[in-house]
Amino acid sequence: MSMKSTIISSFAKIILGSALFERIKATVLRQEEKYLAGSQKRDAVLTELQVIGISTATYLINLGIELAVAWLKTQSEKK
């Protein structure tokens, strides 16, 4: 794991908790595979998180999504 992805993951786990960040990250990864616009992917992630019962402050979910996207970009930089 790169230094950037480690820092992003550590920060997200401190702020959101490990389990929540892992759920958000998995949801973002699933949506990333689809050919949708960024806003559509974000809406799909929010909907999926609501369906699985994630209910926390919207700003925390948005932060989690942004951190998961940043983490995902660091993963693609390694390839």
C-alpha positions in Angstrom: 0.0 0.0 0.0 1.4 3.4 -0.9 2.0 6.1 1.7 -0.8 8.2 0.3 -3.4 5.4 0.5 -2.2 4.5 4.0 -2.6 8.2 5.2 -6.0 8.4 3.6 -7.2 5.1 5.1 -5.8 6.0 8.6 -7.5 9.4 8.5 -10.8 8.0 7.4 -10.7 5.3 10.0 -10.0 7.8 12.8 -12.9 10.1 11.6 -15.4 7.5 10.4 -14.4 4.3 12.1 -12.9 1.3 10.3 -16.1 -0.5 9.6 -17.9 2.5 8.1 -15.0 3.4 5.9 -14.6 -0.1 4.6 -18.4 -0.2 3.7 -18.2 3.1 2.0 -15.0 2.1 0.1 -16.6 -1.2 -1.0 -19.7 0.7 -2.2 -17.5 3.2 -4.1 -15.5 0.4 -5.7 -18.8 -1.2 -6.9 -20.0 2.0 -8.5 -16.6 2.8 -10.0 -17.0 -0.2 -12.3 -20.2 1.3 -13.9 -20.1 3.8 -16.7 -21.9 6.6 -15.0 -21.2 10.3 -14.5 -19.5 11.3 -11.2 -22.7 12.8 -9.8 -24.7 9.7 -10.7 -22.1 7.4 -9.0 -22.3 9.6 -5.9 -26.1 9.4 -5.8 -25.9 5.6 -6.3 -23.4 5.3 -3.4 -25.7 7.3 -1.2 -28.7 5.2 -2.1 -26.9 2.0 -1.6 -25.6 3.1 1.8 -29.1 4.0 2.9 -30.4 0.6 1.7 -27.9 -1.2 3.8 -28.8 0.9 6.8 -25.9 3.3 7.1 -27.4 6.3 8.7 -25.0 9.0 9.9 -24.7 12.7 9.2 -24.7 13.5 5.5 -21.5 15.5 5.8 -19.7 12.4 7.2 -21.0 10.2 4.4 -19.9 12.8 1.9 -16.5 12.9 3.5 -16.3 9.1 3.5 -17.1 9.1 -0.2 -14.5 11.7 -1.1 -11.9 9.8 1.0 -12.8 6.5 -0.7 -12.5 8.1 -4.1 -9.1 9.6 -3.2 -8.0 6.2 -1.9 -9.1 4.6 -5.1 -7.1 7.1 -7.2 -4.0 6.3 -5.2 -4.6 2.6 -6.0 -4.8 3.3 -9.7 -1.6 5.4 -9.6 0.4 2.3 -8.6 -0.7 0.4 -11.8 
